[in-house]
Amino acid sequence: MHIVVWEFHVRQGCEAEFERLYGPEGDWVRLFRSGDGFLKTELLQDSAAPSRYLTIDRWTSQPAYEAFRQSHTEQFQAIDQQGDLLTTRETPLGVFLLTPDS
């Protein structure tokens, strides 16, 4: 499994709109669902810093994720621009693989 994790710092007052865009039924997930190999996205809010969020995107493999990114570049950029208006910072935290015993 290929897991992509991002950190977002959301502008004050934009939390609900951010959650709609990045949440389980948001524009990102609807776009990802059109890609072969997409499994799910989780949206986590930091309980100690409510303007900080993590997204965890799960794909069957890195090739599936890369193929999706290449074939959906324009849609990806359009949604990313919407997110840019809602955030003060967006940081990729890494790409992770499940260990064999997970």
Contact map, one row per residue, 1 for C-alpha under 8 A:
111000000000000000000000000000000000000000000000000000000111110000000000000000000000000000000000110000
111100000000000000000000000000000000000000000000000000000111110010000000000000000000000000000011110000
111110000000000000000000000000000000000000000000000000011110000000000000000000000000000000000011100000
011111000000000000000000000000000000000000000000000000111100000000000000000000000000000000001111000000
001111100000000000000000000000000000000000000000000001111000000000000000000000000000000000011111000000
000111110000000000000000000000000000000000000000000001110000000000000000000000000000000001111100000000
000011111000000000000000000000000000000000000000000111100000000000000000000000000000000001111000000000
000001111100000000000000000000000000000000000000000111000000000000000000000000000000001111100000000000
000000111110000000000000000000000000000000000000001110000000000000000000000000000000001111000000000000
000000011111011001000000000000000000000000000000001110000000000000000000000000000000011110000000000000
000000001111111000000000000000000000000000000000001000000000000000000000000000000000011100000000000000
000000000111111000000000000000000000000000000000001000000000000000000000000000000000000000000000000000
000000000011111100000000000000000000000000000000000000000000000000000000000000000000000000000000000000
000000000111111111000000000000000000000000000000000000000000000000000000000000000000010000000000000000
000000000111111111100000000000000000000000000000001000000000000000000000000000000000010000000000000000
000000000000111111110000000000000000000000000000000000000000000000000000000000000000000000000000000000
000000000000011111111000000000000000000000000000000000000000000000000000000000000000010000000000000000
000000000100011111111110000000000000000000000000000000000000000000000000000000000010010000000000000000
000000000000001111111110010000000000000000100000000000000000000000000000000000000000000000000000000000
000000000000000111111110111000000000000000000000000000000000000000000000000000000000000000000000000000
000000000000000011111110111100000000000000000000000000000000000000000000000000000010000000000000000000
000000000000000001111111111110000000000000100000000000100000000000000000000000000000000000000000000000
000000000000000001111111110110000000000011100000000000000000000000000000000000000000000000000000000000
000000000000000000000111110010000000000011100000000000000000000000000000000000000000000000000000000000
000000000000000000011111111011000000000000000000000000000000000000000000000000000000000000000000000000
000000000000000000111111111111000000000000000000000000000000000000000000000000000000000000000000000000
000000000000000000011100111111100000000000000000000000000000000000000000000000100000000000000000000000
000000000000000000001110011111110000000000000000000000000000000000000000000000100000000000000000000000
000000000000000000000111111111111000000110000000000000000000000000000000000000000000000000000000000000
000000000000000000000000111111111100000000000000000000000000000000000000000000000000000000000000000000
000000000000000000000000001111111110000000000000000000000000000000000000001100000000000000000000000000
000000000000000000000000000111111110010000000000000000000000000000010000000000000000000000000000000000
000000000000000000000000000011111111011000000000000000000000000000000000000000000000000000000000000000
000000000000000000000000000001111111000000000000000000000000000000000000000000000000000000000000000000
000000000000000000000000000000111111110000000000000000000000000100010000000000000000000000000000000000
000000000000000000000000000000001111110000000000000000000000000100010000000000000000000000000000000000
000000000000000000000000000000000011111000000000000000000011100110000000000000000000000000000000000000
000000000000000000000000000000011011111100000000000000000111000110000000000000000000000000000000000000
000000000000000000000000000000001000111110000000000000001111000000000000000000000000000000000000000000
000000000000000000000000000010000000011111000000000000001110000000000000000000000000000000000000000000
000000000000000000000011000010000000001111100000000000111100000000000000000000000000000000000000000000
000000000000000000000011000000000000000111110000000000111000000000000000000000000000000000000000000000
000000000000000000100111000000000000000011111000000011110000000000000000000000000000000000000000000000
000000000000000000000000000000000000000001111100000011100000000000000000000000000000000000000000000000
000000000000000000000000000000000000000000111110111111000000000000000000000000000000000000000000000000
000000000000000000000000000000000000000000011111111111000000000000000000000000000000000000000000000000
000000000000000000000000000000000000000000001111110000000000000000000000000000000000000000000000000000
000000000000000000000000000000000000000000000111110000000000000000000000000000000000000000000000000000
000000000000000000000000000000000000000000001111111100000000000000000000000000000000000000000000000000
000000000000000000000000000000000000000000001111111110000000000000000000000000000000000000000000000000
000000001111001000000000000000000000000000001100111110000000000000000000000000000000000000000000000000
000000111100000000000000000000000000000000001100111111000000000000000000000000000000000000000000000000
000000111100000000000000000000000000000000111100011111100000000000000000000000000000000000000000000000
000011110000000000000000000000000000000000111100000111110000000000000000000000000000000000000000000000
000111100000000000000100000000000000000011110000000011111000000000000000000000000000000000000000000000
001111000000000000000000000000000000000011100000000001111100000000000000000000000000000000000000000000
001110000000000000000000000000000000001111000000000000111110000000000000000000000000000000000000000000
111100000000000000000000000000000000011110000000000000011111000000000000000000000000000000000000000000
111000000000000000000000000000000000111100000000000000001111110110000000000000000000000000000000000000
110000000000000000000000000000000000111000000000000000000111110110000000000000000000000000000000000000
110000000000000000000000000000000000100000000000000000000011111110000000000000000000000000000000000000
110000000000000000000000000000000000000000000000000000000011111111000000000000000000000000000000000000
000000000000000000000000000000000000000000000000000000000000111111100000000000000000000000000000000000
000000000000000000000000000000000011110000000000000000000011111111110000000000000000000000000000000000
010000000000000000000000000000000000110000000000000000000011111111111000000000000000000000000000000000
000000000000000000000000000000000000000000000000000000000000011111111100000000000000000000000000000000
000000000000000000000000000000000000000000000000000000000000001111111110000000000000000000000000000000
000000000000000000000000000000010011000000000000000000000000000111111111000000000000000000000000000000
000000000000000000000000000000000000000000000000000000000000000011111111100100000000000000000000000000
000000000000000000000000000000000000000000000000000000000000000001111111100000000000000000000000000000
000000000000000000000000000000000000000000000000000000000000000000111111100000000000000000000000000000
000000000000000000000000000000000000000000000000000000000000000000011111111100000000000000000000000000
000000000000000000000000000000000000000000000000000000000000000000001111111110000000000000000000000000
000000000000000000000000000000000000000000000000000000000000000000000001111111000000000000000000000000
000000000000000000000000000000100000000000000000000000000000000000000001111111100000000000000000000000
000000000000000000000000000000100000000000000000000000000000000000001001111111110000000000000000000000
000000000000000000000000000000000000000000000000000000000000000000000000111111111000000000000000000000
000000000000000000000000000000000000000000000000000000000000000000000000011111111100000000000000000000
000000000000000000000000001100000000000000000000000000000000000000000000001111111110000000000000000000
000000000000000000000000000000000000000000000000000000000000000000000000000111111111000000000000000000
000000000000000000000000000000000000000000000000000000000000000000000000000011111111100000000000000000
000000000000000000000000000000000000000000000000000000000000000000000000000001111111110000000000000000
000000000000000001001000000000000000000000000000000000000000000000000000000000111111111000000000000000
000000000000000000000000000000000000000000000000000000000000000000000000000000011111111100000000000000
000000000000000000000000000000000000000000000000000000000000000000000000000000001111111000000000000000
000000000110011011000000000000000000000000000000000000000000000000000000000000000111111100000000000000
000000011110000000000000000000000000000000000000000000000000000000000000000000000011111111000000000000
000000011110000000000000000000000000000000000000000000000000000000000000000000000001011111000000000000
000000011100000000000000000000000000000000000000000000000000000000000000000000000000001111100000000000
000001111000000000000000000000000000000000000000000000000000000000000000000000000000001111110000000000
000001110000000000000000000000000000000000000000000000000000000000000000000000000000000011111000000000
000011100000000000000000000000000000000000000000000000000000000000000000000000000000000001111100000000
000111100000000000000000000000000000000000000000000000000000000000000000000000000000000000111110000000
000111000000000000000000000000000000000000000000000000000000000000000000000000000000000000011111000000
011110000000000000000000000000000000000000000000000000000000000000000000000000000000000000001111100000
011110000000000000000000000000000000000000000000000000000000000000000000000000000000000000000111110000
111000000000000000000000000000000000000000000000000000000000000000000000000000000000000000000011111000
110000000000000000000000000000000000000000000000000000000000000000000000000000000000000000000001111111
000000000000000000000000000000000000000000000000000000000000000000000000000000000000000000000000111111
000000000000000000000000000000000000000000000000000000000000000000000000000000000000000000000000011111
000000000000000000000000000000000000000000000000000000000000000000000000000000000000000000000000011111
000000000000000000000000000000000000000000000000000000000000000000000000000000000000000000000000011111
